[in-house]
Amino acid sequence: MKSASPLSTIRVLTAAGQRSRGWLTAAGLTIPVALGRGGILANKREGDGGTPRGTFRPLRLWWRADRWPRPLTLLPVRPITAEDAWCEDPTSRHYNRPLRRGAGEAGDRLQRADHLYDFIIEIDHNTRPRISGRGSAVFLHLARDNFGPTAGCIAMTRPNLLRLLARIGPRTKIVIG
């Protein structure tokens, strides 16, 4: 199956009266999403539960190759291994970057027992420049069954994420707020 042309812009807005729920819209798609428990915030800080306001670009897809076939996407793709983690420590020189971690080492593991990180779209939030404490590990990923709030990410159902993946490319703008 050939993918359609890449999306130029994706917009994410808060749902009326529910700061941890929202809508993602792009070229005729309207997708319900879960947002951070703090809603969309202009002044994102580590641990505040906010989804950052701003314009971002997708960098790559991380995916659980042990659970799912490789999805159709225009993004660079990297399978998730047991050693893959993300640095959320603002005092670390590796802050807001992927890490390789052995058993017992610190870091937000990308290979989770639940399915939230089976597909992760990494975005360029807080990357250039990378500022300590301004938020890390902000992804587009799968939602909880009850669409509960995230720690600051944008989450959706698997069918919707796969539909979005087929149309998202490295030049797609992700406008939040």
Salt bridges, closest charged atoms under 4 A:
ASP48 OD1 - LYS44 NZ 2.71
ASP66 OD2 - ARG64 NH2 2.71
GLU83 OE1 - ARG100 NH2 3.84
ASP84 OD1 - ARG78 NH2 3.09
ASP84 OD1 - ARG100 NH1 2.86
GLU105 OE2 - ARG101 NH1 3.81
ASP114 OD2 - ARG112 NH2 2.71
ASP118 OD1 - ARG67 NH1 2.61
ASP118 OD2 - HIS115 ND1 2.54
GLU122 OE1 - ARG60 NE 2.72
